[in-house]
Amino acid sequence: PTSPTSISVKVNGSPFNVADGETKPFKSGASEIFKLSNWGGTLLLVNPEVVIVNFDGNFVQVLPNVSTKGQHCGACGNYDGNKFNNLRDRSGNTVTQAELPTKWCK
């Protein structure tokens, strides 16, 4: 995002944007992969079987489906119920909360 009101979404390198108040499905063939909604500049990406992601340009909230518990790794933690083992870099090394964003960015 360049600002909370100017958020650009890309899927596989191609723009995938929705207007305010619009919901648009992303499909692969006949299969729906996710839906993207725009509610006043807040984006909501939903795949009900896997994850819901809310993003307003400043804050992101990732809500994994309970069926994916224990199958995660990355900047959002591993979703194993232990909040003390989530601050890890790409190699699995412990990092501080301040270091976490830079350890996962390109």
C-alpha positions in Angstrom: 0.0 0.0 0.0 1.1 3.6 -0.6 -1.5 4.7 1.9 -4.5 3.3 3.7 -6.8 4.4 0.9 -4.5 3.3 -2.0 -4.0 -0.5 -1.6 -2.9 -2.5 -4.7 -3.4 -6.2 -4.7 -1.6 -8.6 -7.1 -2.2 -12.2 -7.7 0.6 -14.1 -9.5 2.0 -10.7 -10.5 -1.2 -9.4 -12.1 -3.4 -6.6 -10.5 -6.5 -8.0 -8.7 -8.4 -5.1 -7.2 -12.0 -4.5 -6.2 -13.9 -1.2 -5.9 -15.3 -0.1 -2.5 -18.3 -2.2 -1.6 -17.4 -4.9 -4.1 -16.6 -8.6 -3.7 -14.7 -10.4 -6.4 -13.9 -14.1 -6.5 -10.5 -15.4 -7.7 -10.7 -18.7 -9.6 -8.4 -21.3 -11.0 -10.4 -22.9 -13.7 -13.8 -23.6 -12.2 -12.4 -23.7 -8.6 -12.8 -20.6 -6.4 -9.6 -20.0 -4.5 -10.6 -17.0 -2.5 -12.9 -13.9 -2.5 -11.6 -10.4 -2.1 -13.9 -7.7 -0.6 -13.3 -4.0 -0.2 -15.2 -2.3 2.6 -14.3 1.4 2.8 -10.6 0.7 2.1 -10.4 -2.4 4.3 -9.7 -5.5 2.3 -11.0 -8.9 3.4 -9.5 -12.0 1.7 -11.5 -15.1 2.5 -10.9 -18.8 1.8 -13.2 -20.3 4.5 -11.4 -23.6 4.4 -8.0 -22.1 5.0 -7.8 -18.4 6.1 -9.3 -15.0 6.5 -7.1 -11.9 6.1 -8.2 -8.4 7.0 -6.0 -5.5 5.9 -6.7 -1.7 6.2 -3.3 -0.4 5.0 -1.9 -0.2 8.5 -3.0 -3.3 10.3 -3.2 -6.9 9.2 -5.1 -9.7 10.9 -4.7 -13.3 9.8 -7.2 -15.8 11.1 -6.3 -19.3 10.1 -9.1 -21.9 10.0 -8.9 -24.3 13.0 -8.5 -27.2 10.5 -5.0 -25.9 9.6 -3.8 -25.8 13.2 -0.2 -27.0 13.5 0.5 -26.7 9.8 1.9 -23.1 9.8 5.2 -21.5 9.9 6.4 -18.0 9.2 5.9 -14.4 10.3 2.5 -15.2 11.8 3.7 -18.0 14.0 3.0 -21.7 13.7 -0.5 -21.8 15.2 0.3 -24.5 17.7 -1.1 -22.7 20.7 2.3 -21.8 22.2 2.8 -18.0 22.0 6.4 -18.3 23.2 7.8 -20.0 20.1 6.4 -17.7 17.4 9.3 -15.2 17.1 11.4 -17.1 14.5 13.2 -16.1 11.3 13.0 -18.0 8.0 15.7 -20.4 9.3 13.8 -21.1 12.6 16.2 -19.0 14.7 14.8 -17.0 17.6 14.5 -13.2 16.9 13.2 -10.2 18.9 9.8 -8.7 18.1 11.6 -5.6 16.6 13.7 -7.9 14.3 10.8 -10.0 13.1 9.5 -7.8 10.2 12.9 -7.3 8.7 13.8 -11.0 8.9 10.7 -11.9 6.7 10.9 -9.0 4.2 12.7 -9.4 0.9 
